[in-house]
Amino acid sequence: MVVLNLAYTAPINPSGAAPALTQDQVWAGLKLKAVRPQEFVPAIATCEIVSEETLESGYKVVRNVTFVPNSNIKGDGAPVKEICYHYAPNRVDFHQEDGSIINNIISEGPDEQLFLTYSFAWQHPGVSKESEEAHKLKETHQRVAKMAVDKSIVTLRRLVTDGEI
């Protein structure tokens, strides 16, 4: 089995981006992303919410997502159960049944600039660590990570502009 650990970070408010997003707006968007992920991540085809509950440590959403066929992400079109834990005001963790974990993190950098990072620990049972398949999966996951962060920021900005956040 191989575990592919990777991450991608982008500035939320690069020079010239309008409107500038606040941490509260980005956090509201990440909460929406847990229940409407296909708007944020084009590799996700569908999402069914199984349950939602408030916890002492935050908020929990259980969902079944399907990934776009042939995206080489997970599930081969079959639903993937994810448990999403919200830790206000800056992190959502997505735990999949196979042990894979995805983290969405809002962080602050120099001059109070905001960044969005998606970190992944993708577990691939049956894939050898040094295999060509592992290499291809890593390339695919890295490309999808960049796309997911970039598309999420675009969606966050649209939701703010449209008054949904």
C-alpha positions in Angstrom: 0.0 0.0 0.0 1.1 3.5 -0.7 0.1 6.7 1.2 0.5 9.8 -1.0 1.0 12.8 1.2 0.8 16.1 -0.6 -0.5 19.7 -0.2 -1.2 22.8 -2.2 -1.4 26.4 -0.9 -2.6 29.6 -2.7 -3.1 33.1 -1.5 -6.8 33.9 -1.0 -6.4 37.6 -1.9 -3.7 37.9 -4.5 -2.9 41.4 -5.9 -5.9 42.7 -7.9 -8.4 40.1 -6.6 -11.8 41.6 -5.9 -13.6 41.5 -3.7 -11.0 40.9 -1.0 -12.2 38.0 1.2 -12.1 38.0 5.0 -11.3 35.0 7.2 -15.0 34.9 8.3 -16.2 34.8 4.7 -13.7 32.0 3.8 -14.7 30.0 6.9 -18.4 30.4 5.9 -17.5 29.1 2.5 -15.6 26.1 3.8 -18.7 25.2 5.9 -20.7 25.3 2.7 -18.1 23.2 0.9 -18.8 20.4 3.3 -22.4 20.2 2.1 -22.0 21.5 -1.5 -18.6 20.2 -2.5 -19.2 19.9 -6.2 -19.4 23.7 -6.5 -15.9 23.9 -5.1 -14.1 20.9 -6.5 -15.0 19.9 -10.1 -13.6 16.4 -9.5 -16.6 15.7 -7.2 -19.7 14.8 -9.2 -22.3 14.3 -6.4 -22.8 14.7 -2.7 -25.5 13.2 -0.4 -25.6 14.4 3.2 -26.2 11.5 5.6 -26.2 13.5 8.8 -25.1 16.7 10.5 -24.5 17.4 14.2 -23.0 19.9 16.6 -20.1 18.6 18.7 -18.4 20.1 21.7 -15.3 20.5 19.5 -17.1 21.9 16.4 -19.4 20.5 13.8 -19.7 17.1 12.0 -21.1 16.3 8.6 -21.3 12.7 7.3 -21.7 12.6 3.5 -21.3 10.3 0.5 -19.5 11.8 -2.4 -18.9 10.4 -5.9 -15.9 11.5 -7.9 -16.1 12.3 -11.6 -15.6 9.0 -13.6 -12.0 8.5 -14.8 -10.7 11.2 -12.5 -8.4 8.6 -10.8 -9.3 10.1 -7.4 -11.3 7.5 -5.5 -14.2 5.1 -5.8 -14.4 4.5 -9.5 -17.8 6.1 -9.5 -18.9 4.4 -6.3 -19.9 6.6 -3.4 -17.1 7.4 -0.9 -18.2 8.0 2.7 -16.6 11.0 4.3 -16.9 12.4 7.8 -16.2 16.1 7.8 -15.1 17.7 11.1 -15.2 21.5 11.3 -12.8 23.3 13.7 -13.7 27.0 13.6 -12.4 29.3 12.4 -9.8 27.7 10.2 -9.9 24.0 9.5 -12.1 21.3 8.1 -10.9 17.7 8.1 -12.4 15.0 5.8 -11.9 11.4 6.9 -12.6 8.7 4.4 -13.4 5.1 5.3 -10.1 3.8 3.8 -8.1 6.0 6.2 -7.4 8.8 3.7 -7.6 12.3 5.3 -8.0 15.7 3.6 -7.5 18.9 5.5 -8.7 22.3 4.3 -6.9 25.0 6.2 -7.2 28.8 6.3 -3.9 30.3 7.5 -2.4 33.8 7.9 0.9 34.7 6.5 3.0 37.9 6.5 1.1 41.2 6.6 -2.1 39.3 7.6 -2.4 37.8 4.1 -4.7 34.8 4.0 -3.9 31.5 2.4 -5.9 28.4 1.6 -4.1 25.0 1.9 -5.5 21.6 1.0 -3.4 18.8 2.5 -4.0 15.2 1.5 -3.0 11.8 2.8 -4.4 9.5 0.1 -4.3 5.8 0.9 -4.1 3.4 -2.0 -4.2 -0.2 -0.9 -2.8 -2.6 -3.5 -0.6 0.0 -5.0 3.2 -0.5 -4.6 5.1 2.5 -3.3 7.6 2.7 -6.1 5.3 1.6 -8.9 4.4 3.5 -12.1 0.8 3.5 -10.8 1.9 5.3 -7.6 3.8 7.8 -9.7 0.8 8.5 -11.9 -1.6 8.7 -8.9 0.7 11.3 -7.3 0.8 13.4 -10.4 -3.0 13.2 -10.7 -3.5 14.1 -7.0 -1.1 17.0 -7.2 -2.9 18.4 -10.2 -6.3 17.9 -8.6 -5.1 19.6 -5.3 -4.1 22.7 -7.2 -7.3 22.7 -9.2 -9.4 22.2 -6.0 -7.7 25.1 -4.1 -7.8 27.5 -7.0 -11.5 26.6 -7.9 -12.5 26.9 -4.2 -11.1 30.4 -4.0 -12.9 31.4 -7.2 -16.2 29.9 -5.8 -15.7 31.7 -2.5 -15.3 35.0 -4.3 -18.4 34.3 -6.4 -20.5 33.4 -3.3 -19.5 36.6 -1.6 -20.2 38.7 -4.8 -23.6 36.9 -5.1 -24.4 37.6 -1.5 -24.6 34.0 -0.4 -21.9 34.5 2.1 
